[in-house]
């Protein structure tokens, strides 16, 4: 952060159009709340976000954004175009502002919200109801204040952030035209918080381990290899793999399943493993150690081992020298916010892994019980976070257009 950064943000914040935008955010909290209630009432389990995507397509259209559509992966997209520049020979860059549609909750989970004073109670109310409401709020206030950004803003209500979604929405955006190679920076709206920002991407590998065998009757076929026992022994052996404290690396067995009845030798058993680290090298090392341990533990010819990688998120970090980082610090200084830097696994992982400046930022308010049926969100004071996002977004647009 330099004096130039600070001066630029102060000048931006003094603009009359920005004042109109700030005023809209403050006065229209009831509208933002309605959007949030409507969105979270539409279930969006993993790989089934279509209905919620359609809702956002409708809102983008109503707000008058350009080119509203749903892409081949299921992301709901729209744009706020920059002013035409006939003298430029370079395709207009995009700045991505996104919020993920999906929740961790399976199909048939009741996501109908209830209200307790200012609190919104529902699975997904905060993660990512808060981010989705912020996405519409920023789009609406830009349109109300008639702000034309220096470069085109791409709004995305994207799929596949949670769990086995494996960032499929982001992977599509950054690999398929017309947006691949045009997105110069990315801001992901994630959950609650006025000061929270994820600037370091936590890497992860997810493995699905399956052991199969002939199965049989617990009495008549006693003695046949048991996939559940074999897998259990292998998982116990995995816990003895040494993990470094620096860089911090973790290994977890999240689920285990198998068998059909108490008096049957099961024909299969499955477990899902989660490996996490800030170092891609450590992820490689631990993954290899897991595979070797599984192979050496499950040796009998009657059993078959199959390991499938079901998730792969690369670690990364936003460079302190990047314009996005410096702009964030200048915005937080102007708003008198104590920047709360965190590490996490978010949609920002994907652009960071490609060398594109990115971060995930809170949508304001407070929340709790994330990823549980008791999740809640309180939007009190969220307009401060929305002002933060607005200033950061417009400043990055200006910098991208001039670079």
VMD Tcl script that draws the C-alpha trace (Angstrom):
set ca {
  {0.00 0.00 0.00}
  {1.37 3.39 -1.03}
  {0.33 7.01 -0.65}
  {-0.82 6.82 -4.27}
  {-3.14 3.91 -3.43}
  {-4.58 5.79 -0.45}
  {-5.11 8.96 -2.46}
  {-6.80 7.05 -5.27}
  {-9.29 5.38 -2.89}
  {-10.03 8.65 -1.09}
  {-10.75 10.33 -4.43}
  {-12.95 7.44 -5.55}
  {-14.94 7.47 -2.30}
  {-15.62 11.21 -2.66}
  {-17.32 10.76 -6.04}
  {-21.02 11.71 -6.02}
  {-22.01 8.53 -7.82}
  {-20.28 6.51 -5.11}
  {-22.23 8.45 -2.48}
  {-25.46 7.53 -4.27}
  {-24.37 3.90 -4.31}
  {-23.52 3.95 -0.59}
  {-26.89 5.52 0.18}
  {-28.71 2.83 -1.82}
  {-26.93 0.08 0.10}
  {-27.89 1.65 3.43}
  {-31.53 2.31 2.56}
  {-32.26 -0.92 0.73}
  {-31.30 -3.50 3.33}
  {-34.92 -4.82 3.29}
  {-34.58 -5.54 -0.44}
  {-31.20 -7.23 0.01}
  {-32.71 -9.32 2.81}
  {-35.61 -10.36 0.56}
  {-33.18 -11.53 -2.12}
  {-31.33 -13.55 0.48}
  {-34.50 -15.16 1.86}
  {-35.72 -16.03 -1.64}
  {-32.37 -17.47 -2.73}
  {-31.75 -19.72 0.27}
  {-35.31 -21.08 0.09}
  {-34.33 -22.68 -3.23}
  {-32.33 -25.86 -2.49}
  {-28.94 -26.05 -4.20}
  {-27.36 -29.38 -3.21}
  {-24.08 -30.43 -4.84}
  {-24.49 -30.92 -8.61}
  {-28.13 -29.75 -8.47}
  {-27.91 -25.95 -8.44}
  {-30.10 -25.42 -11.54}
  {-33.18 -23.94 -9.84}
  {-31.15 -21.44 -7.85}
  {-29.15 -20.53 -10.97}
  {-32.42 -19.79 -12.78}
  {-33.43 -17.47 -9.94}
  {-30.20 -15.50 -10.33}
  {-30.61 -15.37 -14.08}
  {-34.01 -13.77 -13.50}
  {-32.57 -11.23 -11.04}
  {-29.70 -10.33 -13.37}
  {-32.23 -9.73 -16.13}
  {-34.48 -7.62 -13.90}
  {-31.51 -5.48 -12.83}
  {-30.75 -4.73 -16.47}
  {-27.34 -6.35 -16.65}
  {-26.00 -7.27 -20.08}
  {-25.80 -10.73 -21.59}
  {-27.55 -12.67 -18.79}
  {-27.21 -16.39 -19.44}
  {-26.41 -19.78 -17.93}
  {-23.26 -21.36 -19.30}
  {-22.59 -25.00 -20.12}
  {-21.45 -25.79 -16.57}
  {-24.50 -24.19 -14.94}
  {-23.07 -20.83 -13.83}
  {-25.52 -17.91 -13.95}
  {-23.65 -15.00 -15.57}
  {-24.19 -11.38 -16.56}
  {-22.07 -8.31 -17.24}
  {-21.90 -4.62 -16.49}
  {-20.04 -3.31 -19.53}
  {-17.32 -0.71 -19.50}
  {-17.57 2.43 -21.57}
  {-16.56 1.74 -25.19}
  {-12.97 2.61 -26.03}
  {-12.60 2.62 -29.83}
  {-8.90 3.50 -29.56}
  {-8.03 0.32 -27.67}
  {-6.88 -2.66 -29.71}
  {-6.92 -4.96 -26.65}
  {-10.13 -6.86 -25.81}
  {-11.80 -5.26 -22.83}
  {-10.62 -7.04 -19.65}
  {-13.05 -8.51 -17.13}
  {-13.03 -8.38 -13.36}
  {-14.92 -11.32 -11.89}
  {-17.26 -10.82 -8.93}
  {-18.73 -14.15 -7.89}
  {-20.65 -16.00 -5.20}
  {-21.19 -19.73 -5.16}
  {-24.69 -21.15 -5.48}
  {-24.16 -24.59 -3.95}
  {-24.50 -25.73 -0.36}
  {-23.08 -28.78 1.41}
  {-26.57 -30.10 2.17}
  {-27.94 -33.12 0.29}
  {-31.12 -33.19 -1.75}
  {-34.38 -33.07 0.26}
  {-32.83 -30.89 2.98}
  {-35.38 -28.28 4.01}
  {-33.76 -24.89 3.38}
  {-36.89 -22.79 4.00}
  {-35.68 -19.87 6.13}
  {-37.23 -18.65 9.35}
  {-36.56 -15.33 11.05}
  {-35.70 -14.57 14.65}
  {-35.46 -10.81 14.95}
  {-32.67 -9.77 12.58}
  {-31.38 -13.35 12.31}
  {-32.09 -15.55 9.32}
  {-32.15 -19.24 10.25}
  {-31.65 -21.88 7.54}
  {-29.09 -24.31 6.19}
  {-26.96 -22.20 3.87}
  {-28.18 -18.88 5.31}
  {-24.62 -17.63 5.69}
  {-22.61 -19.96 3.44}
  {-23.35 -18.78 0.92}
  {-26.61 -16.89 1.34}
  {-24.66 -13.85 2.53}
  {-22.36 -13.91 -0.48}
  {-25.22 -14.36 -2.94}
  {-27.18 -11.46 -1.45}
  {-24.06 -9.30 -1.64}
  {-23.64 -10.18 -5.32}
  {-27.11 -8.85 -6.17}
  {-26.64 -5.83 -3.89}
  {-23.46 -4.74 -5.67}
  {-25.05 -5.19 -9.09}
  {-28.16 -3.25 -8.02}
  {-26.30 -0.32 -6.49}
  {-24.04 0.05 -9.53}
  {-27.12 0.19 -11.76}
  {-28.96 2.61 -9.43}
  {-26.01 5.00 -9.21}
  {-25.47 4.74 -13.00}
  {-21.82 3.89 -12.50}
  {-19.99 2.77 -15.63}
  {-16.88 0.82 -14.60}
  {-13.51 1.31 -16.25}
  {-13.57 -2.32 -17.38}
  {-16.36 -4.85 -17.71}
  {-17.53 -6.52 -14.50}
  {-18.54 -10.17 -14.85}
  {-21.12 -11.20 -12.26}
  {-21.24 -14.94 -11.60}
  {-23.49 -17.01 -9.37}
  {-21.37 -20.11 -9.85}
  {-21.69 -23.81 -9.20}
  {-19.41 -26.36 -7.59}
  {-17.54 -24.61 -4.78}
  {-18.39 -27.02 -1.99}
  {-16.87 -30.47 -1.43}
  {-16.95 -32.74 -4.44}
  {-17.95 -29.85 -6.67}
  {-14.17 -29.35 -6.87}
  {-14.46 -25.77 -8.18}
  {-16.05 -26.96 -11.41}
  {-17.80 -23.62 -11.96}
  {-14.56 -21.68 -11.66}
  {-12.64 -24.21 -13.75}
  {-15.13 -23.70 -16.56}
  {-14.97 -19.91 -16.42}
  {-11.18 -19.83 -16.54}
  {-10.75 -22.44 -19.25}
  {-13.51 -21.79 -21.81}
  {-14.10 -18.73 -23.98}
  {-15.34 -16.06 -23.98}
  {-13.95 -15.41 -20.48}
  {-10.77 -17.51 -20.38}
  {-7.69 -15.26 -20.57}
  {-9.81 -12.10 -20.19}
  {-10.40 -12.21 -16.42}
  {-7.64 -10.09 -14.89}
  {-8.67 -10.37 -11.23}
  {-11.32 -12.21 -9.22}
  {-13.23 -11.40 -6.04}
  {-15.31 -14.19 -4.49}
  {-18.06 -13.20 -2.04}
  {-18.01 -15.78 0.73}
  {-20.09 -15.86 3.89}
  {-20.22 -13.13 6.52}
  {-17.80 -10.62 8.01}
  {-16.89 -6.96 7.48}
  {-13.13 -7.38 7.81}
  {-12.54 -11.00 6.74}
  {-10.55 -11.73 3.59}
  {-9.05 -15.02 2.40}
  {-5.81 -14.14 0.65}
  {-4.11 -17.55 1.00}
  {-5.54 -20.61 -0.71}
  {-5.47 -23.86 1.24}
  {-4.71 -26.78 -1.04}
  {-6.58 -30.07 -0.77}
  {-6.75 -33.53 -2.30}
  {-9.80 -35.75 -1.86}
  {-9.48 -39.50 -2.38}
  {-12.23 -42.12 -2.54}
  {-10.83 -45.51 -1.46}
  {-12.85 -48.60 -2.37}
  {-12.06 -52.19 -1.41}
  {-14.08 -54.98 -3.07}
  {-14.23 -58.75 -2.58}
  {-16.45 -61.78 -3.17}
  {-18.64 -61.24 -0.10}
  {-20.72 -64.03 1.35}
  {-22.60 -65.42 4.35}
  {-21.13 -64.69 7.75}
  {-21.40 -68.40 8.78}
  {-21.28 -70.45 5.60}
  {-18.47 -68.38 4.06}
  {-16.60 -67.55 7.25}
  {-12.94 -66.91 6.59}
  {-13.34 -65.03 3.33}
  {-11.52 -61.66 3.30}
  {-13.72 -58.88 4.66}
  {-13.41 -55.51 2.79}
  {-14.57 -53.53 5.83}
  {-11.93 -55.07 8.09}
  {-9.26 -54.70 5.41}
  {-10.13 -51.06 4.78}
  {-10.28 -50.35 8.52}
  {-6.80 -51.81 8.99}
  {-5.51 -49.71 6.09}
  {-7.05 -46.53 7.50}
  {-5.47 -47.24 10.87}
  {-2.10 -47.61 9.14}
  {-2.64 -44.29 7.34}
  {-2.93 -42.49 10.68}
  {0.73 -43.37 11.33}
  {1.96 -41.41 8.29}
  {4.08 -38.53 9.66}
  {2.67 -35.09 8.86}
  {4.73 -31.89 9.06}
  {3.69 -29.04 11.31}
  {5.37 -26.51 9.03}
  {3.98 -26.24 6.45}
  {0.90 -27.44 8.27}
  {-0.52 -30.58 6.62}
  {-3.56 -32.60 7.70}
  {-5.17 -35.91 6.81}
  {-8.76 -36.82 7.65}
  {-11.08 -39.76 6.99}
  {-14.45 -38.08 6.49}
  {-16.78 -40.93 5.59}
  {-16.78 -44.73 5.60}
  {-19.49 -47.04 4.26}
  {-20.06 -50.64 3.25}
  {-22.00 -53.82 3.84}
  {-25.64 -54.77 3.59}
  {-26.47 -56.67 6.79}
  {-24.96 -57.81 10.07}
  {-24.83 -61.44 8.94}
  {-23.17 -60.83 5.58}
  {-19.52 -60.56 4.63}
  {-19.60 -57.30 2.66}
  {-18.62 -57.20 -0.98}
  {-17.31 -53.63 -0.76}
  {-16.27 -50.86 1.60}
  {-15.54 -47.23 0.80}
  {-13.92 -44.30 2.61}
  {-13.35 -40.69 1.59}
  {-10.07 -39.05 2.60}
  {-9.28 -35.33 2.80}
  {-5.65 -34.15 2.60}
  {-4.89 -30.45 3.17}
  {-1.77 -28.33 3.12}
  {-0.45 -24.92 2.20}
  {2.24 -26.71 0.17}
  {1.57 -28.56 -3.08}
  {4.78 -30.52 -2.50}
  {3.48 -31.82 0.81}
  {0.17 -32.78 -0.79}
  {2.09 -34.83 -3.36}
  {4.19 -36.48 -0.64}
  {1.28 -37.39 1.62}
  {-0.88 -38.60 -1.27}
  {1.91 -40.90 -2.41}
  {2.43 -42.17 1.16}
  {-1.32 -42.88 1.44}
  {-1.31 -44.86 -1.82}
  {1.72 -46.90 -0.78}
  {0.20 -47.63 2.63}
  {-3.07 -48.76 1.10}
  {-1.33 -51.03 -1.39}
  {0.94 -52.61 1.21}
  {-1.88 -53.13 3.72}
  {-4.47 -54.61 1.36}
  {-2.37 -57.44 -0.11}
  {-4.70 -60.45 -0.41}
  {-5.52 -61.62 -3.93}
  {-9.21 -61.94 -3.06}
  {-9.58 -58.20 -2.47}
  {-9.25 -55.41 -4.99}
  {-8.25 -51.84 -4.21}
  {-9.44 -48.83 -6.23}
  {-8.45 -45.24 -5.40}
  {-10.12 -42.33 -7.16}
  {-9.10 -38.72 -6.79}
  {-12.38 -36.83 -6.36}
  {-10.97 -33.41 -5.58}
  {-7.86 -31.37 -6.26}
  {-7.46 -27.76 -5.17}
  {-4.05 -26.17 -5.52}
  {-2.66 -23.91 -2.78}
  {-1.57 -20.37 -3.49}
  {-1.34 -16.86 -2.10}
  {-2.11 -13.34 -3.20}
  {1.20 -11.50 -3.49}
  {1.64 -8.50 -1.19}
  {2.97 -6.61 -4.20}
  {-0.16 -7.20 -6.31}
  {-2.46 -4.31 -7.08}
  {-5.43 -6.24 -5.64}
  {-3.66 -6.61 -2.28}
  {-2.60 -2.95 -2.20}
  {-6.08 -1.76 -3.16}
  {-7.64 -3.86 -0.40}
  {-5.32 -2.37 2.21}
  {-6.06 1.14 0.98}
  {-9.83 0.53 1.03}
  {-9.67 -0.90 4.55}
  {-7.58 2.04 5.70}
  {-10.16 4.44 4.28}
  {-13.05 2.58 5.95}
  {-11.05 2.13 9.19}
  {-11.25 -1.65 9.03}
  {-8.68 -3.95 10.62}
  {-8.09 -6.37 7.76}
  {-8.58 -9.94 8.98}
  {-6.39 -12.04 6.69}
  {-7.19 -15.77 6.64}
  {-6.32 -18.97 4.87}
  {-9.12 -21.04 3.36}
  {-10.37 -23.23 0.56}
  {-12.60 -21.08 -1.67}
  {-13.33 -20.26 -5.29}
  {-10.27 -17.99 -5.16}
  {-8.06 -21.12 -5.18}
  {-8.57 -21.61 -8.91}
  {-7.49 -18.18 -10.22}
  {-4.64 -18.03 -7.71}
  {-3.36 -21.37 -9.02}
  {-3.30 -19.79 -12.50}
  {-1.37 -16.75 -11.33}
  {-4.41 -14.45 -11.48}
  {-4.85 -12.09 -8.50}
  {-7.82 -13.23 -6.44}
  {-9.29 -13.25 -2.95}
  {-12.45 -14.23 -1.11}
  {-14.13 -11.57 0.97}
  {-16.98 -11.51 3.50}
  {-20.42 -10.23 2.58}
  {-20.92 -8.45 5.90}
  {-22.92 -9.14 9.03}
  {-22.29 -12.13 11.27}
  {-23.08 -15.81 11.04}
  {-22.58 -19.17 12.68}
  {-23.30 -22.88 12.53}
  {-21.87 -23.14 9.02}
  {-22.41 -26.50 7.31}
  {-24.98 -27.53 9.94}
  {-28.77 -27.51 10.01}
  {-28.57 -24.80 12.71}
  {-26.82 -22.29 10.44}
  {-27.78 -18.63 10.94}
  {-26.98 -15.18 9.61}
  {-27.48 -11.68 11.01}
  {-27.13 -8.89 8.41}
  {-26.84 -6.06 10.94}
  {-24.30 -3.55 9.62}
  {-23.61 -5.39 6.38}
  {-23.61 -2.19 4.30}
  {-20.10 -1.49 5.60}
  {-18.81 -4.67 3.97}
  {-20.72 -3.89 0.79}
  {-19.10 -0.44 0.61}
  {-15.76 -2.20 1.00}
  {-16.50 -4.57 -1.88}
  {-17.77 -1.76 -4.10}
  {-14.68 0.42 -3.63}
  {-12.32 -2.51 -4.12}
  {-14.14 -3.70 -7.25}
  {-14.20 -0.30 -8.94}
  {-10.58 0.48 -8.09}
  {-9.40 -2.84 -9.50}
  {-11.41 -2.17 -12.65}
  {-9.64 1.14 -13.08}
  {-6.22 -0.43 -12.56}
  {-6.95 -3.31 -14.96}
  {-8.16 -0.94 -17.67}
  {-5.02 1.18 -17.44}
  {-2.49 -1.66 -17.32}
}
mol new
graphics top color blue
foreach p $ca { graphics top sphere $p radius 0.5 }
foreach p [lrange $ca 0 end-1] q [lrange $ca 1 end] { graphics top cylinder $p $q radius 0.2 }
display resetview
